[in-house]
Amino acid sequence: MEYNQKMINRIKRVQGQLNGVIKMMEEEQDCKEVVTQLSASKGSLQRLMGVIISENLVECVREADQEGASSQEMINEAIELLVKSK
């Protein structure tokens, strides 16, 4: 699977959020603000995982169709990954 620049930018954005959380913690800011930022980071990562899993699934199903193979196993694997990511 190819990871496009948009996906990489999402990771960099989360990295920036987490660096901000570290700074907030070092400055002993209010725990509500820290948790809010951590929650936003978590949500961003979960959305990115969903995008990666769904794009990979589409790619795998297309390949299976071209090869005449069953795509059910790949679908099951994708579902497992989605469940693990929650």
Phi and psi in radians as a Rosetta constraint file:
Dihedral C 1 N 2 CA 2 C 2 CIRCULARHARMONIC -1.611 0.35
Dihedral N 2 CA 2 C 2 N 3 CIRCULARHARMONIC 2.356 0.35
Dihedral C 2 N 3 CA 3 C 3 CIRCULARHARMONIC -1.758 0.35
Dihedral N 3 CA 3 C 3 N 4 CIRCULARHARMONIC 2.052 0.35
Dihedral C 3 N 4 CA 4 C 4 CIRCULARHARMONIC -1.444 0.35
Dihedral N 4 CA 4 C 4 N 5 CIRCULARHARMONIC 2.989 0.35
Dihedral C 4 N 5 CA 5 C 5 CIRCULARHARMONIC -1.091 0.35
Dihedral N 5 CA 5 C 5 N 6 CIRCULARHARMONIC -0.562 0.35
Dihedral C 5 N 6 CA 6 C 6 CIRCULARHARMONIC -1.077 0.35
Dihedral N 6 CA 6 C 6 N 7 CIRCULARHARMONIC -0.735 0.35
Dihedral C 6 N 7 CA 7 C 7 CIRCULARHARMONIC -1.138 0.35
Dihedral N 7 CA 7 C 7 N 8 CIRCULARHARMONIC -0.762 0.35
Dihedral C 7 N 8 CA 8 C 8 CIRCULARHARMONIC -1.096 0.35
Dihedral N 8 CA 8 C 8 N 9 CIRCULARHARMONIC -0.712 0.35
Dihedral C 8 N 9 CA 9 C 9 CIRCULARHARMONIC -1.102 0.35
Dihedral N 9 CA 9 C 9 N 10 CIRCULARHARMONIC -0.626 0.35
Dihedral C 9 N 10 CA 10 C 10 CIRCULARHARMONIC -1.088 0.35
Dihedral N 10 CA 10 C 10 N 11 CIRCULARHARMONIC -0.756 0.35
Dihedral C 10 N 11 CA 11 C 11 CIRCULARHARMONIC -1.109 0.35
Dihedral N 11 CA 11 C 11 N 12 CIRCULARHARMONIC -0.736 0.35
Dihedral C 11 N 12 CA 12 C 12 CIRCULARHARMONIC -1.098 0.35
Dihedral N 12 CA 12 C 12 N 13 CIRCULARHARMONIC -0.645 0.35
Dihedral C 12 N 13 CA 13 C 13 CIRCULARHARMONIC -1.122 0.35
Dihedral N 13 CA 13 C 13 N 14 CIRCULARHARMONIC -0.762 0.35
Dihedral C 13 N 14 CA 14 C 14 CIRCULARHARMONIC -1.121 0.35
Dihedral N 14 CA 14 C 14 N 15 CIRCULARHARMONIC -0.699 0.35
Dihedral C 14 N 15 CA 15 C 15 CIRCULARHARMONIC -1.024 0.35
Dihedral N 15 CA 15 C 15 N 16 CIRCULARHARMONIC -0.750 0.35
Dihedral C 15 N 16 CA 16 C 16 CIRCULARHARMONIC -1.106 0.35
Dihedral N 16 CA 16 C 16 N 17 CIRCULARHARMONIC -0.719 0.35
Dihedral C 16 N 17 CA 17 C 17 CIRCULARHARMONIC -1.063 0.35
Dihedral N 17 CA 17 C 17 N 18 CIRCULARHARMONIC -0.775 0.35
Dihedral C 17 N 18 CA 18 C 18 CIRCULARHARMONIC -1.177 0.35
Dihedral N 18 CA 18 C 18 N 19 CIRCULARHARMONIC -0.634 0.35
Dihedral C 18 N 19 CA 19 C 19 CIRCULARHARMONIC -1.090 0.35
Dihedral N 19 CA 19 C 19 N 20 CIRCULARHARMONIC -0.652 0.35
Dihedral C 19 N 20 CA 20 C 20 CIRCULARHARMONIC -1.140 0.35
Dihedral N 20 CA 20 C 20 N 21 CIRCULARHARMONIC -0.660 0.35
Dihedral C 20 N 21 CA 21 C 21 CIRCULARHARMONIC -1.130 0.35
Dihedral N 21 CA 21 C 21 N 22 CIRCULARHARMONIC -0.737 0.35
Dihedral C 21 N 22 CA 22 C 22 CIRCULARHARMONIC -1.015 0.35
Dihedral N 22 CA 22 C 22 N 23 CIRCULARHARMONIC -0.785 0.35
Dihedral C 22 N 23 CA 23 C 23 CIRCULARHARMONIC -1.095 0.35
Dihedral N 23 CA 23 C 23 N 24 CIRCULARHARMONIC -0.744 0.35
Dihedral C 23 N 24 CA 24 C 24 CIRCULARHARMONIC -1.056 0.35
Dihedral N 24 CA 24 C 24 N 25 CIRCULARHARMONIC -0.730 0.35
Dihedral C 24 N 25 CA 25 C 25 CIRCULARHARMONIC -1.166 0.35
Dihedral N 25 CA 25 C 25 N 26 CIRCULARHARMONIC -0.723 0.35
Dihedral C 25 N 26 CA 26 C 26 CIRCULARHARMONIC -1.099 0.35
Dihedral N 26 CA 26 C 26 N 27 CIRCULARHARMONIC -0.573 0.35
Dihedral C 26 N 27 CA 27 C 27 CIRCULARHARMONIC -1.512 0.35
Dihedral N 27 CA 27 C 27 N 28 CIRCULARHARMONIC 0.055 0.35
Dihedral C 27 N 28 CA 28 C 28 CIRCULARHARMONIC 0.950 0.35
Dihedral N 28 CA 28 C 28 N 29 CIRCULARHARMONIC 0.777 0.35
Dihedral C 28 N 29 CA 29 C 29 CIRCULARHARMONIC -1.260 0.35
Dihedral N 29 CA 29 C 29 N 30 CIRCULARHARMONIC 2.919 0.35
Dihedral C 29 N 30 CA 30 C 30 CIRCULARHARMONIC -0.967 0.35
Dihedral N 30 CA 30 C 30 N 31 CIRCULARHARMONIC 2.400 0.35
Dihedral C 30 N 31 CA 31 C 31 CIRCULARHARMONIC -1.092 0.35
Dihedral N 31 CA 31 C 31 N 32 CIRCULARHARMONIC -0.542 0.35
Dihedral C 31 N 32 CA 32 C 32 CIRCULARHARMONIC -1.081 0.35
Dihedral N 32 CA 32 C 32 N 33 CIRCULARHARMONIC -0.715 0.35
Dihedral C 32 N 33 CA 33 C 33 CIRCULARHARMONIC -1.188 0.35
Dihedral N 33 CA 33 C 33 N 34 CIRCULARHARMONIC -0.706 0.35
Dihedral C 33 N 34 CA 34 C 34 CIRCULARHARMONIC -1.098 0.35
Dihedral N 34 CA 34 C 34 N 35 CIRCULARHARMONIC -0.833 0.35
Dihedral C 34 N 35 CA 35 C 35 CIRCULARHARMONIC -1.113 0.35
Dihedral N 35 CA 35 C 35 N 36 CIRCULARHARMONIC -0.662 0.35
Dihedral C 35 N 36 CA 36 C 36 CIRCULARHARMONIC -1.049 0.35
Dihedral N 36 CA 36 C 36 N 37 CIRCULARHARMONIC -0.778 0.35
Dihedral C 36 N 37 CA 37 C 37 CIRCULARHARMONIC -1.199 0.35
Dihedral N 37 CA 37 C 37 N 38 CIRCULARHARMONIC -0.676 0.35
Dihedral C 37 N 38 CA 38 C 38 CIRCULARHARMONIC -1.111 0.35
Dihedral N 38 CA 38 C 38 N 39 CIRCULARHARMONIC -0.694 0.35
Dihedral C 38 N 39 CA 39 C 39 CIRCULARHARMONIC -1.121 0.35
Dihedral N 39 CA 39 C 39 N 40 CIRCULARHARMONIC -0.708 0.35
Dihedral C 39 N 40 CA 40 C 40 CIRCULARHARMONIC -1.110 0.35
Dihedral N 40 CA 40 C 40 N 41 CIRCULARHARMONIC -0.711 0.35
Dihedral C 40 N 41 CA 41 C 41 CIRCULARHARMONIC -1.118 0.35
Dihedral N 41 CA 41 C 41 N 42 CIRCULARHARMONIC -0.773 0.35
Dihedral C 41 N 42 CA 42 C 42 CIRCULARHARMONIC -1.060 0.35
Dihedral N 42 CA 42 C 42 N 43 CIRCULARHARMONIC -0.787 0.35
Dihedral C 42 N 43 CA 43 C 43 CIRCULARHARMONIC -1.064 0.35
Dihedral N 43 CA 43 C 43 N 44 CIRCULARHARMONIC -0.714 0.35
Dihedral C 43 N 44 CA 44 C 44 CIRCULARHARMONIC -1.099 0.35
Dihedral N 44 CA 44 C 44 N 45 CIRCULARHARMONIC -0.751 0.35
Dihedral C 44 N 45 CA 45 C 45 CIRCULARHARMONIC -1.137 0.35
Dihedral N 45 CA 45 C 45 N 46 CIRCULARHARMONIC -0.718 0.35
Dihedral C 45 N 46 CA 46 C 46 CIRCULARHARMONIC -1.119 0.35
Dihedral N 46 CA 46 C 46 N 47 CIRCULARHARMONIC -0.709 0.35
Dihedral C 46 N 47 CA 47 C 47 CIRCULARHARMONIC -1.112 0.35
Dihedral N 47 CA 47 C 47 N 48 CIRCULARHARMONIC -0.739 0.35
Dihedral C 47 N 48 CA 48 C 48 CIRCULARHARMONIC -1.114 0.35
Dihedral N 48 CA 48 C 48 N 49 CIRCULARHARMONIC -0.735 0.35
Dihedral C 48 N 49 CA 49 C 49 CIRCULARHARMONIC -1.054 0.35
Dihedral N 49 CA 49 C 49 N 50 CIRCULARHARMONIC -0.709 0.35
Dihedral C 49 N 50 CA 50 C 50 CIRCULARHARMONIC -1.078 0.35
Dihedral N 50 CA 50 C 50 N 51 CIRCULARHARMONIC -0.736 0.35
Dihedral C 50 N 51 CA 51 C 51 CIRCULARHARMONIC -1.103 0.35
Dihedral N 51 CA 51 C 51 N 52 CIRCULARHARMONIC -0.810 0.35
Dihedral C 51 N 52 CA 52 C 52 CIRCULARHARMONIC -1.106 0.35
Dihedral N 52 CA 52 C 52 N 53 CIRCULARHARMONIC -0.793 0.35
Dihedral C 52 N 53 CA 53 C 53 CIRCULARHARMONIC -1.111 0.35
Dihedral N 53 CA 53 C 53 N 54 CIRCULARHARMONIC -0.774 0.35
Dihedral C 53 N 54 CA 54 C 54 CIRCULARHARMONIC -1.187 0.35
Dihedral N 54 CA 54 C 54 N 55 CIRCULARHARMONIC -0.709 0.35
Dihedral C 54 N 55 CA 55 C 55 CIRCULARHARMONIC -1.168 0.35
Dihedral N 55 CA 55 C 55 N 56 CIRCULARHARMONIC -0.667 0.35
Dihedral C 55 N 56 CA 56 C 56 CIRCULARHARMONIC -1.143 0.35
Dihedral N 56 CA 56 C 56 N 57 CIRCULARHARMONIC -0.700 0.35
Dihedral C 56 N 57 CA 57 C 57 CIRCULARHARMONIC -1.085 0.35
Dihedral N 57 CA 57 C 57 N 58 CIRCULARHARMONIC -0.802 0.35
Dihedral C 57 N 58 CA 58 C 58 CIRCULARHARMONIC -1.021 0.35
Dihedral N 58 CA 58 C 58 N 59 CIRCULARHARMONIC -0.783 0.35
Dihedral C 58 N 59 CA 59 C 59 CIRCULARHARMONIC -1.089 0.35
Dihedral N 59 CA 59 C 59 N 60 CIRCULARHARMONIC -0.774 0.35
Dihedral C 59 N 60 CA 60 C 60 CIRCULARHARMONIC -1.170 0.35
Dihedral N 60 CA 60 C 60 N 61 CIRCULARHARMONIC -0.684 0.35
Dihedral C 60 N 61 CA 61 C 61 CIRCULARHARMONIC -1.155 0.35
Dihedral N 61 CA 61 C 61 N 62 CIRCULARHARMONIC -0.703 0.35
Dihedral C 61 N 62 CA 62 C 62 CIRCULARHARMONIC -1.062 0.35
Dihedral N 62 CA 62 C 62 N 63 CIRCULARHARMONIC -0.787 0.35
Dihedral C 62 N 63 CA 63 C 63 CIRCULARHARMONIC -1.089 0.35
Dihedral N 63 CA 63 C 63 N 64 CIRCULARHARMONIC -0.739 0.35
Dihedral C 63 N 64 CA 64 C 64 CIRCULARHARMONIC -1.103 0.35
Dihedral N 64 CA 64 C 64 N 65 CIRCULARHARMONIC -0.724 0.35
Dihedral C 64 N 65 CA 65 C 65 CIRCULARHARMONIC -1.087 0.35
Dihedral N 65 CA 65 C 65 N 66 CIRCULARHARMONIC -0.735 0.35
Dihedral C 65 N 66 CA 66 C 66 CIRCULARHARMONIC -1.146 0.35
Dihedral N 66 CA 66 C 66 N 67 CIRCULARHARMONIC -0.583 0.35
Dihedral C 66 N 67 CA 67 C 67 CIRCULARHARMONIC -1.563 0.35
Dihedral N 67 CA 67 C 67 N 68 CIRCULARHARMONIC -0.084 0.35
Dihedral C 67 N 68 CA 68 C 68 CIRCULARHARMONIC 1.302 0.35
Dihedral N 68 CA 68 C 68 N 69 CIRCULARHARMONIC 0.322 0.35
Dihedral C 68 N 69 CA 69 C 69 CIRCULARHARMONIC -1.637 0.35
Dihedral N 69 CA 69 C 69 N 70 CIRCULARHARMONIC 2.887 0.35
Dihedral C 69 N 70 CA 70 C 70 CIRCULARHARMONIC -1.363 0.35
Dihedral N 70 CA 70 C 70 N 71 CIRCULARHARMONIC 2.368 0.35
Dihedral C 70 N 71 CA 71 C 71 CIRCULARHARMONIC -1.704 0.35
Dihedral N 71 CA 71 C 71 N 72 CIRCULARHARMONIC -0.012 0.35
Dihedral C 71 N 72 CA 72 C 72 CIRCULARHARMONIC -1.061 0.35
Dihedral N 72 CA 72 C 72 N 73 CIRCULARHARMONIC -0.705 0.35
Dihedral C 72 N 73 CA 73 C 73 CIRCULARHARMONIC -1.090 0.35
Dihedral N 73 CA 73 C 73 N 74 CIRCULARHARMONIC -0.727 0.35
Dihedral C 73 N 74 CA 74 C 74 CIRCULARHARMONIC -1.148 0.35
Dihedral N 74 CA 74 C 74 N 75 CIRCULARHARMONIC -0.664 0.35
Dihedral C 74 N 75 CA 75 C 75 CIRCULARHARMONIC -1.114 0.35
Dihedral N 75 CA 75 C 75 N 76 CIRCULARHARMONIC -0.758 0.35
Dihedral C 75 N 76 CA 76 C 76 CIRCULARHARMONIC -1.076 0.35
Dihedral N 76 CA 76 C 76 N 77 CIRCULARHARMONIC -0.725 0.35
Dihedral C 76 N 77 CA 77 C 77 CIRCULARHARMONIC -1.090 0.35
Dihedral N 77 CA 77 C 77 N 78 CIRCULARHARMONIC -0.736 0.35
Dihedral C 77 N 78 CA 78 C 78 CIRCULARHARMONIC -1.112 0.35
Dihedral N 78 CA 78 C 78 N 79 CIRCULARHARMONIC -0.707 0.35
Dihedral C 78 N 79 CA 79 C 79 CIRCULARHARMONIC -1.108 0.35
Dihedral N 79 CA 79 C 79 N 80 CIRCULARHARMONIC -0.734 0.35
Dihedral C 79 N 80 CA 80 C 80 CIRCULARHARMONIC -1.037 0.35
Dihedral N 80 CA 80 C 80 N 81 CIRCULARHARMONIC -0.770 0.35
Dihedral C 80 N 81 CA 81 C 81 CIRCULARHARMONIC -1.098 0.35
Dihedral N 81 CA 81 C 81 N 82 CIRCULARHARMONIC -0.729 0.35
Dihedral C 81 N 82 CA 82 C 82 CIRCULARHARMONIC -1.088 0.35
Dihedral N 82 CA 82 C 82 N 83 CIRCULARHARMONIC -0.721 0.35
Dihedral C 82 N 83 CA 83 C 83 CIRCULARHARMONIC -1.131 0.35
Dihedral N 83 CA 83 C 83 N 84 CIRCULARHARMONIC -0.744 0.35
Dihedral C 83 N 84 CA 84 C 84 CIRCULARHARMONIC -1.114 0.35
Dihedral N 84 CA 84 C 84 N 85 CIRCULARHARMONIC -0.547 0.35
Dihedral C 84 N 85 CA 85 C 85 CIRCULARHARMONIC -1.346 0.35
Dihedral N 85 CA 85 C 85 N 86 CIRCULARHARMONIC -0.189 0.35
